[in-house]
Amino acid sequence: MTPEPATKQRANILTVVLEDYYQVGAFSHLIPRSNWDRFESRIEQNTAAFLDLLDETGNKATFYVCGWIAENFPGVVAEVVRRGHEIACQGYFHHFIDEMTPQAFRDDVRRSRTAVERAAGVKVRGFRVGRGWIGPKDLWALDILAEEGFTHDSSVCPIGRQFADSRDRAVVHRHGEAAGGPGLWEFPVSTMTLAGFSLPISGGNYIRQLPERPVRRAISRWMKERQDPFVFYLHIWEMDTEQPNITAAPVLQKLRHYRNLADMPARVRHYLEAYRFTSVAGHLGLKTEESTAPGAIENSFPQADRKTPPAGSGGVPLTIAVPCYNEESTLAYLESNLDRFAQLAGDAYDLRYVFVDDGSSDATLDELNTRFGHREDCKIVRHEQNRGVAAGCLTGIDNAETELVAVIDADCTFNPQQLLTMMPMMTDNVDMVITSPLHRLGKVVNVPGWRLMMSRGAAFLYRRVLRHKFSSYTSCFRIYRRQIVEGMSLNNTGFCGVAEILGRLDLAGYRIVECPAVLDVRLLGYSKINTVKTVFDHVRLIVRLAAARWLGVAMDSAPPADPKSA
């Protein structure tokens, strides 16, 4: 549908939220703000691509960014300004307005504004609430923004019967002047009225979820019949068709986030080509002013690599071994987590890495080589056929060159940062440290109840047989002394083999300690556990361990007894 020439010349409003795929409200119960730094960010490439699209179509926009993004990706913010667009802010993190008191809101706005201005080098005059929308009972927030010197806001989205008694709030209007305050301009998300109810038609989730043709007709009608500027918005992650799939999300949240995502770039391009858009500042005729925030900085884009280089050789030598089987979709997350751990560890450890591709049938090996193959501190080993996670653990240990070897899961359900707690427990008289989320000081997050019940049941049976009385015996996340397991053979090389390693070392008299840990649900990729088979494997192993301990029935290829236990 081609607009009339006069409609094409009319300047409408385009706003863009600089938000990454792991920061969205649909996933907030799975990915708390404290875990944002564990993910590989795609905000740089997505912003660069969208800025190119704006240049191509000759449009301008207002970009809203939270303080956390501004501090962690200042180059993105600076590039938005360099390319001639307006930069505005949200809160420091993403909050619903009803999560904050007026004073907390004011403090959060100030913190965010300072962070954004330092990154942008220009004054910030616009705001948008981080999550959700401002309703009739939340208008106090607009008063605070006006008091703080903001000139405009875009946090109102009339939905349903909201603001039904004041329809002027559904279009661009001036807020607060009637009460004698400083006032500010409000730019609500544009809506259509259907049977007395307001329905947003102007971007983001709405143009993805609603049928395309009726929405195009509704927007075209707005352009022809109304003089008010049309306010269109979107999130930068909505233009990313190749973003990681958060597989742990419930069905409704997946529908909300991923439905029609592949169509979004084409739909947005249509509107950018059919109509003309400008920023809020451009509409109001505001000129760019330099920031007065202390320490305003200039940045290039894309910004420098945030990854910390491997720690120096002055620390304790430690190898991190990672068995990988069909983990192509998780390796970016793994890399980000390992880099974050290295950054936090600093010079305390001399870190090396061994990645074991356990006969993957997807592109795991190629992805490992792309991400780690060029690094001198990394070694990649491959099983020609899938042998199981326990076999992968042992191969990783066998290929380590340090005495201490930490084995972690590729899905990072245990945050590698917990090694900072585990390593001090690896004293001279300790041979292995294991993790337990079922410890009284441990924690499980979003893990299904049936899985916890199975783990507790297995732990109960293992405590009846083994000398060490732990809360859990099945976690892959451990620290070993390489010499005690080097060359070990297992009866079960799959998931149950992880418990078999512990059981063999327990019977051989080695000293094992338990560390409380936090276990999170797997966010990316899929678990390969065959639950029924694994249950029967554990029962057989427990019987075999009991026979070895009380009847003297030898287990094949048992490790030598610890001489210290004699």
C-alpha positions as CSV (number, residue, x, y, z in Angstrom):
1,M,0.0,0.0,0.0
2,T,1.7,3.2,-1.2
3,P,0.9,6.4,0.8
4,E,-0.2,9.6,-0.8
5,P,2.7,12.1,-1.4
6,A,1.6,14.4,1.4
7,T,1.5,11.6,3.8
8,K,5.0,10.6,2.8
9,Q,6.3,14.1,3.6
10,R,4.8,14.2,7.0
11,A,7.2,13.6,9.9
12,N,6.2,10.9,12.3
13,I,8.0,9.7,15.5
14,L,10.2,6.7,15.7
15,T,11.6,5.4,19.0
16,V,13.9,2.4,19.5
17,V,14.7,0.6,22.8
18,L,18.3,-0.6,22.9
19,E,17.6,-3.8,24.7
20,D,19.3,-7.2,24.3
21,Y,17.5,-10.5,23.9
22,Y,18.3,-11.7,27.5
23,Q,17.0,-8.5,29.1
24,V,13.3,-8.7,28.0
25,G,10.5,-8.9,30.4
26,A,9.2,-12.2,29.1
27,F,12.4,-13.9,30.4
28,S,12.9,-11.9,33.6
29,H,11.9,-14.8,35.9
30,L,14.6,-17.0,34.2
31,I,17.3,-14.3,33.7
32,P,17.6,-11.9,36.6
33,R,19.5,-8.6,36.2
34,S,22.4,-10.0,38.2
35,N,23.0,-12.6,35.4
36,W,23.0,-10.2,32.4
37,D,26.8,-10.2,32.2
38,R,26.8,-14.0,31.7
39,F,25.4,-13.7,28.1
40,E,27.0,-12.9,24.8
41,S,25.6,-9.6,23.8
42,R,24.3,-8.9,20.3
43,I,23.4,-5.3,20.9
44,E,26.4,-3.9,19.0
45,Q,25.7,-5.8,15.7
46,N,21.9,-5.2,16.0
47,T,22.3,-1.5,16.5
48,A,24.9,-1.1,13.7
49,A,22.5,-2.9,11.3
50,F,19.5,-0.8,12.3
51,L,21.5,2.4,12.0
52,D,22.5,1.4,8.5
53,L,18.8,0.8,7.7
54,L,17.9,4.2,9.0
55,D,20.6,5.8,6.9
56,E,19.4,3.8,3.8
57,T,15.7,4.9,4.3
58,G,16.6,8.5,5.4
59,N,14.9,8.4,8.8
60,K,15.9,9.5,12.3
61,A,14.9,8.1,15.7
62,T,15.1,8.5,19.4
63,F,17.0,5.6,21.1
64,Y,16.2,4.8,24.7
65,V,18.9,3.0,26.6
66,C,19.1,1.9,30.3
67,G,22.1,2.9,32.4
68,W,23.5,-0.7,32.6
69,I,23.7,-0.8,28.8
70,A,25.3,2.6,28.7
71,E,28.0,1.6,31.2
72,N,28.8,-1.8,29.6
73,F,28.5,-0.8,25.9
74,P,29.3,2.9,25.8
75,G,30.4,2.6,22.2
76,V,26.9,1.7,21.1
77,V,25.5,4.9,22.8
78,A,28.2,7.1,21.3
79,E,27.6,5.7,17.8
80,V,23.9,6.5,17.9
81,V,24.8,10.1,18.6
82,R,27.5,10.2,16.0
83,R,25.0,9.0,13.4
84,G,22.7,12.0,14.1
85,H,20.0,10.3,16.3
86,E,18.7,11.3,19.7
87,I,19.8,9.4,22.7
88,A,17.4,9.2,25.7
89,C,17.3,7.0,28.8
90,Q,15.3,4.5,30.8
91,G,16.1,3.5,34.3
92,Y,19.4,2.0,35.3
93,F,17.9,-1.5,35.0
94,H,14.5,-2.4,33.6
95,H,11.8,-1.8,36.3
96,F,8.1,-1.8,36.2
97,I,6.9,1.6,37.6
98,D,4.9,-0.1,40.4
99,E,8.1,-1.7,41.7
100,M,9.4,1.7,42.8
101,T,8.5,4.4,45.3
102,P,8.6,8.0,44.0
103,Q,12.0,8.5,45.7
104,A,13.4,5.3,44.3
105,F,12.2,6.2,40.8
106,R,13.9,9.6,41.1
107,D,17.2,8.1,42.3
108,D,17.1,5.5,39.5
109,V,16.4,8.1,36.8
110,R,19.3,10.2,38.0
111,R,21.7,7.3,38.0
112,S,20.6,6.2,34.6
113,R,20.8,9.7,33.1
114,T,24.3,10.2,34.4
115,A,25.5,6.9,32.9
116,V,23.9,7.6,29.5
117,E,25.3,11.2,29.4
118,R,28.8,10.0,30.2
119,A,28.7,7.5,27.4
120,A,26.9,9.8,24.9
121,G,28.7,13.1,25.6
122,V,25.4,14.9,25.1
123,K,22.6,16.0,27.3
124,V,19.7,13.6,27.8
125,R,16.2,15.1,27.7
126,G,14.0,12.1,27.0
127,F,12.8,9.1,29.0
128,R,10.9,5.9,28.7
129,V,10.0,3.5,31.5
130,G,12.2,0.4,31.4
131,R,9.4,-2.2,31.5
132,G,5.7,-2.0,30.9
133,W,3.9,1.3,30.7
134,I,2.7,4.2,32.8
135,G,-1.0,4.0,33.6
136,P,-3.4,6.6,35.1
137,K,-2.3,5.9,38.6
138,D,1.3,6.4,37.8
139,L,1.3,9.9,36.4
140,W,3.3,11.1,39.4
141,A,6.3,9.7,37.6
142,L,5.8,12.2,34.8
143,D,5.8,15.0,37.4
144,I,9.1,13.8,38.7
145,L,10.6,13.7,35.2
146,A,9.5,17.2,34.6
147,E,11.0,18.3,37.9
148,E,14.3,16.6,36.9
149,G,14.5,18.7,33.8
150,F,13.3,16.2,31.2
151,T,11.5,17.7,28.2
152,H,9.7,14.6,26.9
153,D,8.6,11.1,27.7
154,S,7.2,8.1,25.8
155,S,6.0,5.8,28.6
156,V,2.2,5.9,28.0
157,C,0.4,3.2,25.9
158,P,-3.4,3.5,26.2
159,I,-4.6,-0.1,26.2
160,G,-8.2,-1.1,26.6
161,R,-10.2,1.4,28.6
162,Q,-7.1,3.2,30.1
163,F,-7.5,6.9,29.7
164,A,-10.9,6.4,28.2
165,D,-12.1,9.5,30.0
166,S,-9.3,11.7,28.7
167,R,-8.8,10.8,25.0
168,D,-6.3,13.6,24.6
169,R,-3.8,11.5,26.4
170,A,-3.8,9.0,23.5
171,V,-1.9,11.5,21.2
172,V,1.1,13.8,21.7
173,H,0.2,16.2,24.5
174,R,1.7,18.4,27.1
175,H,1.6,17.0,30.7
176,G,1.6,18.9,33.9
177,E,1.3,22.6,32.9
178,A,-2.3,22.9,34.1
179,A,-1.2,22.1,37.6
180,G,1.4,24.9,37.5
181,G,4.4,22.5,37.2
182,P,7.2,22.7,34.7
183,G,5.4,20.2,32.4
184,L,6.8,17.9,29.7
185,W,5.7,16.5,26.4
186,E,4.3,13.0,26.4
187,F,4.5,10.9,23.2
188,P,2.1,8.0,23.7
189,V,2.3,4.9,21.6
190,S,-0.3,5.3,18.8
191,T,-3.5,3.3,19.0
192,M,-6.7,2.7,17.2
193,T,-10.2,2.5,18.8
194,L,-12.2,-0.6,18.3
195,A,-15.6,-0.9,20.1
196,G,-14.6,1.7,22.6
197,F,-11.3,0.0,23.4
198,S,-7.8,1.2,22.5
199,L,-5.6,-1.2,20.6
200,P,-1.9,-0.3,19.9
201,I,-0.9,-0.6,16.3
202,S,2.4,1.2,16.3
203,G,5.2,-1.3,16.6
204,G,7.0,-3.7,18.8
205,N,5.1,-6.7,19.9
206,Y,1.9,-5.4,18.3
207,I,3.0,-5.3,14.7
208,R,4.6,-8.7,15.2
209,Q,1.7,-10.4,16.8
210,L,-1.3,-8.8,15.0
211,P,-2.3,-9.7,11.4
212,E,-0.2,-7.6,9.1
213,R,-2.7,-6.4,6.5
214,P,-5.3,-5.0,9.1
215,V,-2.5,-3.2,10.9
216,R,-1.2,-1.6,7.7
217,R,-4.7,-0.4,6.9
218,A,-5.1,1.0,10.4
219,I,-1.8,2.9,10.1
220,S,-2.6,4.2,6.6
221,R,-6.0,5.5,7.9
222,W,-4.3,7.3,10.8
223,M,-1.9,9.0,8.4
224,K,-4.8,10.2,6.1
225,E,-7.3,11.2,8.8
226,R,-5.3,12.6,11.7
227,Q,-2.9,15.5,12.0
228,D,-1.2,14.2,15.1
229,P,2.2,12.5,14.6
230,F,2.2,8.8,14.5
231,V,4.4,7.4,17.3
232,F,6.1,4.1,16.2
233,Y,8.4,2.0,18.5
234,L,10.4,-1.2,18.5
235,H,13.1,-3.0,20.4
236,I,16.4,-3.5,18.8
237,W,16.4,-7.2,19.5
238,E,13.2,-7.6,17.4
239,M,15.4,-7.0,14.3
240,D,17.6,-9.9,15.2
241,T,16.3,-13.1,13.5
242,E,19.3,-15.2,14.6
243,Q,19.3,-14.5,18.3
244,P,19.8,-17.5,20.7
245,N,16.7,-19.4,21.7
246,I,15.9,-19.4,25.4
247,T,14.6,-22.9,25.5
248,A,13.8,-22.9,29.2
249,A,11.0,-20.3,28.7
250,P,7.4,-21.4,29.0
251,V,5.3,-21.7,25.9
252,L,3.4,-18.4,26.3
253,Q,6.6,-16.4,26.8
254,K,8.2,-18.1,23.8
255,L,5.1,-17.1,21.7
256,R,5.3,-13.6,22.9
257,H,9.0,-13.3,22.1
258,Y,9.6,-15.4,19.0
259,R,6.4,-15.4,17.1
260,N,6.8,-13.8,13.7
261,L,10.3,-12.7,14.6
262,A,11.6,-13.7,11.2
263,D,9.1,-11.3,9.6
264,M,9.9,-8.3,11.7
265,P,12.8,-6.8,9.6
266,A,10.6,-6.8,6.5
267,R,7.6,-5.3,8.3
268,V,9.7,-2.5,9.8
269,R,11.4,-1.8,6.5
270,H,8.0,-1.4,4.9
271,Y,7.0,1.4,7.3
272,L,10.4,3.1,7.1
273,E,10.2,3.2,3.3
274,A,6.5,4.1,3.2
275,Y,6.5,7.0,5.7
276,R,9.0,9.5,7.1
277,F,10.2,9.4,10.7
278,T,12.1,11.7,12.9
279,S,13.2,11.7,16.5
280,V,11.3,13.3,19.4
281,A,14.0,15.9,19.6
282,G,13.6,16.6,15.9
283,H,9.9,17.0,16.2
284,L,10.2,19.4,19.1
285,G,13.1,21.3,17.4
286,L,15.5,20.6,20.2
287,K,19.2,21.1,19.5
288,T,21.9,18.8,20.7
289,E,23.7,20.1,23.8
290,E,27.0,18.8,25.3
291,S,26.6,16.8,28.5
292,T,27.5,18.3,31.8
293,A,27.9,14.9,33.4
294,P,31.3,14.4,35.0
295,G,33.7,12.3,32.9
296,A,31.8,12.4,29.6
297,I,33.8,10.2,27.2
298,E,34.2,9.7,23.5
299,N,33.8,6.2,22.1
300,S,34.4,4.4,18.8
301,F,32.0,1.8,17.4
302,P,32.1,-1.1,17.6
303,Q,33.7,-0.8,21.0
304,A,36.9,-2.7,21.9
305,D,36.6,-6.3,22.7
306,R,35.3,-6.7,26.3
307,K,36.8,-10.1,26.9
308,T,39.6,-10.3,29.4
309,P,42.8,-12.0,28.1
310,P,43.8,-15.2,30.0
311,A,45.3,-14.7,33.4
312,G,49.1,-14.6,33.7
313,S,51.3,-17.4,34.8
314,G,51.8,-16.1,38.3
315,G,48.6,-17.7,39.7
316,V,47.7,-21.2,40.7
317,P,47.7,-23.4,37.5
318,L,44.2,-24.6,36.8
319,T,42.7,-26.3,33.8
320,I,39.0,-26.0,33.1
321,A,37.7,-29.1,31.2
322,V,34.4,-28.9,29.4
323,P,32.7,-32.0,27.8
324,C,30.4,-30.9,24.9
325,Y,27.9,-33.0,23.0
326,N,25.6,-31.2,20.5
327,E,26.1,-27.9,22.3
328,E,26.4,-25.6,19.2
329,S,23.7,-23.3,20.5
330,T,25.3,-22.9,24.0
331,L,28.9,-22.2,23.2
332,A,28.5,-18.4,22.9
333,Y,27.0,-18.5,26.4
334,L,29.8,-20.8,27.6
335,E,32.5,-18.4,26.2
336,S,30.9,-15.4,27.8
337,N,30.8,-17.2,31.2
338,L,34.4,-18.4,31.0
339,D,35.6,-14.9,30.0
340,R,33.7,-13.4,32.9
341,F,35.2,-15.9,35.3
342,A,38.7,-15.2,34.0
343,Q,38.1,-11.5,34.5
344,L,37.0,-12.0,38.1
345,A,39.8,-14.4,38.9
346,G,42.4,-12.0,37.6
347,D,45.9,-13.1,38.4
348,A,44.9,-15.6,41.1
349,Y,44.9,-18.5,38.6
350,D,46.9,-19.5,35.5
351,L,44.0,-20.7,33.5
352,R,44.0,-23.3,30.7
353,Y,41.1,-24.9,28.9
354,V,40.3,-28.3,27.4
355,F,37.1,-28.7,25.3
356,V,36.0,-32.2,24.5
357,D,33.7,-32.7,21.5
358,D,32.0,-35.9,22.4
359,G,31.1,-37.1,18.9
360,S,28.6,-34.3,18.3
361,S,26.3,-34.5,15.2
362,D,25.8,-30.8,15.0
363,A,28.3,-28.0,14.4
364,T,29.7,-28.1,17.9
365,L,33.3,-28.9,16.7
366,D,33.2,-26.0,14.2
367,E,31.9,-23.6,16.8
368,L,34.6,-24.7,19.3
369,N,37.3,-24.1,16.7
370,T,35.9,-20.7,15.8
371,R,35.6,-19.5,19.4
372,F,38.6,-21.2,21.0
373,G,40.8,-22.8,18.4
374,H,43.0,-19.7,17.9
375,R,43.8,-19.4,21.6
376,E,47.1,-20.7,23.0
377,D,45.5,-21.5,26.4
378,C,42.8,-23.7,24.8
379,K,43.0,-27.3,23.6
380,I,40.2,-29.0,21.6
381,V,39.9,-32.8,21.7
382,R,37.4,-34.9,19.8
383,H,35.8,-38.3,20.3
384,E,35.0,-39.8,17.0
385,Q,31.8,-41.3,18.5
386,N,29.6,-40.2,21.3
387,R,30.9,-41.9,24.5
388,G,29.0,-40.0,27.2
389,V,29.5,-37.1,29.6
390,A,31.7,-39.1,32.1
391,A,34.0,-40.2,29.3
392,G,34.2,-36.6,28.2
393,C,35.1,-35.6,31.7
394,L,37.9,-38.1,31.9
395,T,39.3,-37.2,28.4
396,G,39.4,-33.6,29.5
397,I,41.3,-34.5,32.7
398,D,43.7,-36.8,30.8
399,N,44.5,-33.9,28.4
400,A,45.1,-31.4,31.1
401,E,48.7,-30.3,32.0
402,T,48.0,-29.0,35.4
403,E,47.6,-30.9,38.7
404,L,44.2,-29.3,39.4
405,V,41.4,-29.7,36.9
406,A,37.9,-28.2,37.2
407,V,35.2,-29.9,35.1
408,I,32.1,-27.9,34.2
409,D,29.0,-28.4,32.2
410,A,28.9,-26.7,28.8
411,D,25.4,-25.3,29.5
412,C,26.7,-23.4,32.5
413,T,23.8,-24.4,34.7
414,F,26.4,-24.0,37.4
415,N,28.0,-20.5,37.1
416,P,31.8,-21.0,36.6
417,Q,32.3,-18.0,39.0
418,Q,31.5,-20.5,41.8
419,L,35.0,-21.9,41.2
420,L,36.2,-18.9,43.3
421,T,34.5,-20.5,46.3
422,M,35.5,-24.0,45.4
423,M,39.2,-23.5,44.9
424,P,40.0,-22.4,48.4
425,M,38.5,-25.7,49.6
426,M,41.1,-27.6,47.5
427,T,43.7,-27.8,50.3
428,D,46.7,-30.1,50.4
429,N,44.8,-32.9,52.1
430,V,41.8,-32.7,49.7
431,D,41.6,-34.7,46.5
432,M,38.3,-33.6,45.0
433,V,35.7,-30.9,45.6
434,I,32.2,-31.5,44.5
435,T,29.2,-29.2,44.3
436,S,25.8,-29.7,45.7
437,P,22.8,-27.4,45.1
438,L,20.9,-29.6,47.6
439,H,23.2,-28.6,50.5
440,R,21.4,-26.6,53.1
441,L,23.5,-23.6,52.0
442,G,22.9,-24.4,48.3
443,K,20.2,-23.2,46.0
444,V,18.2,-24.4,42.9
445,V,16.6,-21.8,40.6
446,N,13.7,-22.7,38.2
447,V,14.7,-26.4,38.2
448,P,11.7,-28.8,37.8
449,G,10.5,-30.4,41.0
450,W,10.6,-33.9,39.6
451,R,14.3,-33.5,38.8
452,L,15.0,-32.4,42.4
453,M,13.0,-35.4,43.8
454,M,15.1,-37.8,41.7
455,S,18.4,-36.2,42.8
456,R,17.3,-36.4,46.5
457,G,16.3,-40.0,46.1
458,A,19.7,-40.9,44.5
459,A,21.6,-39.1,47.2
460,F,19.7,-41.0,49.9
461,L,20.7,-44.3,48.4
462,Y,24.4,-43.3,47.8
463,R,24.6,-42.1,51.4
464,R,23.6,-45.7,52.5
465,V,26.6,-47.1,50.6
466,L,29.5,-44.6,50.5
467,R,31.7,-43.3,53.2
468,H,31.2,-39.7,52.3
469,K,27.8,-38.4,53.3
470,F,26.8,-35.7,50.8
471,S,23.7,-33.9,49.8
472,S,24.3,-34.7,46.1
473,Y,26.5,-37.1,44.1
474,T,25.6,-36.5,40.5
475,S,26.9,-33.0,39.7
476,C,29.4,-32.8,36.9
477,F,30.8,-29.5,38.3
478,R,33.9,-30.6,40.3
479,I,37.6,-30.0,40.9
480,Y,39.9,-33.0,40.7
481,R,43.6,-33.8,41.3
482,R,44.4,-35.1,37.9
483,Q,46.6,-38.0,39.1
484,I,43.8,-39.7,41.1
485,V,41.6,-40.2,38.0
486,E,44.1,-40.2,35.2
487,G,43.6,-43.3,33.1
488,M,40.5,-44.4,35.0
489,S,38.1,-46.8,33.2
490,L,34.4,-46.8,33.9
491,N,31.6,-49.3,33.6
492,N,29.2,-46.5,32.7
493,T,30.6,-43.6,30.6
494,G,27.3,-41.6,30.5
495,F,25.6,-39.5,33.1
496,C,25.7,-42.2,35.7
497,G,29.5,-42.4,35.2
498,V,29.9,-39.0,36.9
499,A,28.6,-40.6,40.1
500,E,30.7,-43.7,39.4
501,I,33.9,-41.6,39.4
502,L,33.0,-40.3,42.9
503,G,32.1,-43.7,44.2
504,R,35.3,-45.3,43.0
505,L,37.4,-42.5,44.7
506,D,35.3,-42.8,47.9
507,L,35.9,-46.6,48.1
508,A,39.6,-46.0,47.4
509,G,39.9,-43.8,50.5
510,Y,40.4,-40.4,48.8
511,R,39.4,-37.2,50.6
512,I,36.4,-35.5,49.0
513,V,34.7,-32.3,50.3
514,E,31.3,-30.8,49.3
515,C,30.7,-27.2,48.4
516,P,27.3,-25.7,48.4
517,A,26.4,-24.3,45.0
518,V,23.6,-22.7,43.0
519,L,22.1,-24.7,40.1
520,D,20.0,-22.9,37.5
521,V,17.8,-24.3,34.9
522,R,19.3,-24.9,31.5
523,L,18.5,-21.8,29.4
524,L,20.0,-22.7,26.0
525,G,19.9,-25.9,24.1
526,Y,18.4,-29.2,25.4
527,S,19.3,-31.8,27.9
528,K,20.4,-35.1,26.6
529,I,19.5,-37.2,29.7
530,N,17.4,-40.3,29.1
531,T,15.7,-40.2,32.5
532,V,14.5,-43.8,32.6
533,K,17.8,-45.2,31.5
534,T,19.7,-43.0,34.0
535,V,17.6,-44.1,36.9
536,F,18.2,-47.8,36.2
537,D,21.9,-47.1,35.7
538,H,22.1,-45.4,39.1
539,V,20.4,-48.4,40.7
540,R,22.9,-50.8,39.1
541,L,25.8,-48.6,40.2
542,I,24.7,-48.5,43.8
543,V,24.4,-52.3,43.9
544,R,27.9,-52.6,42.4
545,L,29.3,-50.1,44.9
546,A,27.7,-51.9,47.8
547,A,29.1,-55.2,46.7
548,A,32.6,-53.7,46.4
549,R,32.4,-52.2,49.8
550,W,30.9,-55.0,51.9
551,L,31.5,-58.1,49.9
552,G,34.9,-57.3,48.4
553,V,33.7,-57.7,44.8
554,A,36.3,-55.7,42.9
555,M,35.1,-53.0,40.4
556,D,37.0,-53.1,37.1
557,S,39.9,-50.7,36.7
558,A,39.5,-49.3,40.2
559,P,41.9,-46.4,41.0
560,P,44.8,-47.2,43.4
561,A,44.1,-46.7,47.0
562,D,45.1,-43.4,48.5
563,P,48.3,-44.0,50.4
564,K,47.4,-41.4,52.9
565,S,44.3,-43.4,53.9
566,A,46.4,-46.5,54.8
